[in-house]
C-alpha cells in the first residue's frame, strides 16, 4: 500500500476522523431510539443509513491506518476505528431478535474485528445471573475459602493507627 504524503492529506485525514466519529455517534444514537423487541436495526431506515455510512468511513480510516507513517494521527485513527467497530457491532447485534441464539460465524464480514465471536443467548445470561445470585447467598459460616477479601484472610495490624490520627 502506498505511503501517504501527510502535508497533502492532513486536511482529508482530519475531515475523515471528524466525519467517522460523528457517524459512529449518530449510529449509536439511532440504535438507542429503536425498541429492539419491536423492530430490528435492519428494519430501521435511519439506523441502516448510518450503518452504511460507518462502513464506508471505516474503510477510509483503515486505509489511513495502514498507509500512514507519522505517529501524529495513529492514536486518533485507532480510537475512531474502535468507535466505529462498537457501533457496527451493536447494529449487528440488534439485527437479530433479542431472544434468538446467534452463533453465527463472522468471517465473511469485512468490518468485524474478530471471527468466531459468539453472542450469549438471553436465557444463558439469565442462567448465569441466577447462578451468581445463588453463590452470593452464602452464609457467614459457609464463607468461600478462595475469597481473597474474606475474613479468613484478615491481617492484624500490629501498630495502633489511632495514635497517628490528629484532628
Buried (B, 14 or more C-beta within 10 A) or exposed (E): EEEBEEEEBBEEBEEBBEBBBBBBEBBBEBBEEBEBEEEBBEEBEBBBBBBEBBBEBBEBBBBBBEEBEEEEBEEBBEEBBEBBBBBBBBBBBBBBEEEEEBEBEBEEBEBBEEEEBEBEBEEEEEEEEEEEEEEEEEEEEEEEEEEEEEEEEEEEEEEEEEEEEEE
